């Protein structure tokens, strides 16, 4: 039986007010504002789209694996000044992933990594389904493989 899944970007509400912060205020939390100078290349974790050239983004540290296991993790993410978080359909893959080398990390309900793989983004759907074929996997994190940055959560649907 094929496992259905749902891609979950970060919620825009969590970042409300960030674009109103001064550079000094951002610096205090380890964040910086930047202007995008290449496309594709700056993936927003709220919209799961590449930011456009000339667009202002914020690069900030983010605790993306809030667990009590040894696999708790944080790292840098980009966010755009978007009004709302998109909702993806069951088994829908955002175009953002098609041209990237990705790392999939499958975790159990206790936040322990049970599986990991590196794949080309154009075969992401098949690998999510394959990873969820392991009954021990409760959720998956997708990262960009080369820089290692977190992209999003994948849950069973």
C-alpha positions, 0 to 999 in steps of 0.5 A: 500500500502506498503511503500518502504524505503532506508537506508542511512549510513553516507557519508565517505567524511564527515570524510575524514582525521580523521584517519590522525589526531593525538591523541591530535588533536582528543582529541580537538574535543572530539574523540578517536582512539580505537582498537576493542576488541569484535565482534560484538560490534562496529558498523561503521556508514559509512559501517553499518557493525561491525568492526573486532577485531583488527581494528582501529576505531574512536569514536567521537561526531556527530550531527545526527539530524540537525534541528531547532526543539527541537529534534535536537540531537547529540551523539557518533558514531564509524567510520572505515577507509573505502574508500566509503559509501555503497549504499543499495537497496530499502528495504534492511536491513544491517546485522548489525541490525539483532542482536541488540535491536533498537529504531526507531524514526519517524520525520515529515518534521519539525523535530518533533518526531511523533512516537517511538518504540523499537524492535528486529533488526530481525523485522526491515523491518516490523517496518520501513514499519509500521512506514512509514504507518503514512503519517506524518512521513517524515524520521526515525532515527535508534538508538541502544536502549541500549546505545542510539547511532545513527545508520542511517537515513531511507528515503522513496523511 
